[in-house]
Amino acid sequence: MTPSLNNAKRLVVKIGSLLLTDGKGQLHTPWMQALAHDLAELAKRGTQCILVSSGAVACGRAIMGLAHADLKLHEKQAAAACGQSQLVEAWRVACGVHGLKVAQMLLTADDTEQRKRYLNARTTLETLLAHNIIPIINENDSVTTQEIRYGDNDRLAARVAAMASADHLVLLSDIDGFYSANPKLDAHAKRLDMIAAITPEIEAMAGGTLDAFSSGGMTTKLAAAKMAVAAGCHMAIAQGAHLRPLTHMMITGECSWFVASQTPLNARKLWIAGAVNVAGKITLDEGAVAALRAGKSLLPAGVVAVQGEFSHGDTVLMQSATGLELGHGISQYSAQETAAILGKQSDAIEVILGYKRANELIHRDDMALKS
Ligand code: GLU
């Protein structure tokens, strides 16, 4: 699968503060509207879009009159609280011009790394996208402490792409791609258009002089690229300064793509298959075993027994009644919840538990079967 925005099913676009604001913290609303125009065109073709937008601190410091260069952590956090609402309101207006609706999601490193919160955030994203709403994501800067911050939205965007099983990620930047050397210093520097593997040579290019001329730095962009391709998502670095930058990128092809060698679904399944800590076992009846082999999800009705202690979001082992290991899956329900709903129809889940997270105990996209 060659990377191309024309084929993108689910796209994450990361936008840095420098593209969004002038030096005084004023938002570039015409640029935002032009980007929204791009998103509207993509939506017409069936591409689902997620934005990761910086700019909260830049906006907020202007509102608070914090002009000094080195903001302290608490000042940044207050500025983010102040600027975030203005930022999302500006996106709401810009997207509204093109008939698009938006929602705000503020994430912390915990949300994407701790299983339960990860599953919740993933479900929220899916629900928003299913309702044709564009999630606008930023780090929850006002509550995150320095130790657990992402600190840069390049990596946050890659985590979001992995969490959403996106197939394409574009980092809009102040440079049109990844260069073999600093093009400002080296006349022979070349943009690399397709990067099939992040080799030590590529790492050496990013680690050198390139950091000097790009705001987020090529090192963090490369770290983001590694996360994205490992999750089966192609990632581009492209120039964001143009109006309608995504259209520009599609027409001219000017950008660098880091190519993923597998699909997001396969990458996710590999990750599930490789889970070392399996917290429990679920035993299936014959009908459920056949359903799984036919590519279906596991419903509580097909479960006959549950063993071990596991929470919602943990990886469990699925086995047949004869003890044959079928594979791993991420359970939507804890061991205790599973014990209460096993053998029951999905309609009964809410009656028994008082809530229903999903119809399935394990969704087919959340399982890796042994062949
Ligand atoms: N979350 C920060 C903000 O909205 C920006 C972080 C970044 O641009 O990498 O201001």
Boltz pocket constraint, residues with backbone or C-beta under 6 A from the ligand:
constraints:
  - pocket:
      binder: B
      contacts: [[A, 15], [A, 16], [A, 17], [A, 53], [A, 54], [A, 55], [A, 56], [A, 57], [A, 58], [A, 80], [A, 138], [A, 139], [A, 141], [A, 151], [A, 152], [A, 153], [A, 154]]
      max_distance: 6.0
